[in-house]
Amino acid sequence: MPASKPITASKKELLELERGFWTGNAAFYAANADTECLVAFPEMAQAMSNAELAETVVKPNRWRSLEIELKGMVEPGSDIVMLTYEAHAIRENGEPYAALVSTGYVHRVNGWKMMFHSHTPLKAVAKG
């Protein structure tokens, strides 16, 4: 049996998915999160099903002025990739938000699916 060709993660594709998780609706989450996803936020850390995660997206315009600065990306296997970045955004209410964010993706037959997501808030500082 011939060896399968390794999947190489595209930084551009993964960062587009990340933007979608910040700005997308419940349908985006349902289409792009894995069957189960481990999430870690200061106020919540748990495994969530795809449907439970999609239900957390209740407001379509929760973030604006999103800036993502990629800090690192590793692909330990042909079907798993982890990335870490610094995010700066403005909440719907105008409050600035900054965090170090880490996301893990697993490659399924229908594309990359988020299976891990974590935010470590930073003291929000206006960029500019």
Secondary structure, 3 states (H helix, E strand, C coil): CCCCCCCCCCHHHHHHHHHHHHHCCHHHHHHHEEEEEEEEECCEEEEEEHHHHHHCCCCCCCEEEEEEEEEEEEEEECCEEEEEEEEEEEECCCCEEEEEEEEEEEEECCEEEEEEEEEEEECCCCCC
